[in-house]
Amino acid sequence: MPFTSLVARLPYPSATVQRAVGIAAVLAQALIGVTGSIVRVTGSGLGCPTWPQCVAGSLVPVDHPGIHALNQWIEFSNRMLTGVVIAVAAIAVLTAWRVQIDHPSRTRLVKLAWTMPGGVVLQAVVGGMTVLAKLEWWTVAIHFLATTPLVWLAVLLLRAFREGDEPARPLVPGRSVLVALAVVMWLVLAAGTTVTGAGPHSGDLNTHRLAVSVETLAQVHGGLLVLYMLLLAVFGLQLLRAGAPKSLWQRYIGVWVVALAQGGLGSLQYALGVPEAMVSFHVLGAMAVIVATATLWTGSRDRGPVTSLEPAPRELAAA
């Protein structure tokens, strides 16, 4: 294909470049989730009340009765950030594609890279539906939750740049506990969106709220976090019995640090009456929990040595 020929002319990405692209993908996917929370806590969710336009007849903010200019620009800036995320996603695809041209076996790497732009487009559509639904709490929840697997996949992409393509071989027994840990992590996140749905920060004063006690929902959210930590403790015992390598222990301790910090932040946020700034920090903590858990996931199995940190010999590449 002509475009493949164009990609083949790009310089082969060094190991440093591949790592940088992977890190950028993780940061971009996490950042869009955090900025979305800023839109919500500032009451700017309907600063641009239409989609894909900002207001009827204009793609950019203009004077509009009943909408404060600052709210318009906050929401519009979040939409524009999507363009940055798409650019990073496109670079990830081109980088993985260029690697695969020299190393044809790297199909998994390319597939993971393609989830980045595909996921961003899906997120944009869900975001548009959220605006058109006037920020109904459940649409906001779906919009946030749709971001979480993209952060997870970005971590897998970062790891894929630095590992082989052999079938995954567990480094320690008890992989089922790690699967359960990941499932409960998403349940914690989902429960958190219900707390938000019933809480004071709706994104717009006229948005319907979830008619359930915030206290009850917060208890469910906290209970699931405790379950997450119990599973994490069980996995730690399995690491101890298996004599896990130091690198895996480092990832494991990192998850504990992030999870405990996030739990403490959530408790403080609740005790202080859910101040706006702490909501965004709590969302940032949620993204950190996803990254840390995904890092533990990728570090608990081995896919063999990476073969694509350097370009293939010219004669092999030509073949």
Secondary structure, 3 states (H helix, E strand, C coil): CHHHHHHHCCCCCCHHHHHHHHHHHHHHHHHHHHHHHHHHHCCCCCCCCCCCCCECCECCCCCECCECHHHHHHHHHHHHHHHHHHHHHHHHHHHHHHHHHHCCCCHHHHHHHHHHHHHHHHHHHHHHHHHHCCCCHHHHHHHHHCCHHHHHHHHHHHHHCCCCCCCCEECCCCHHHHHHHHHHHHHHHHHHHHHHHHCCCCCCCCCCCCCCCHHHHHHHHHHHHHHHHHHHHHHHHHHHHHCCCHHHHHHHHHHHHHHHHHHHHHHHHHHCCCCHHHHHHHHHHHHHHHHHHHHHHHHCEECCCCCCCCCCCHHHHHC
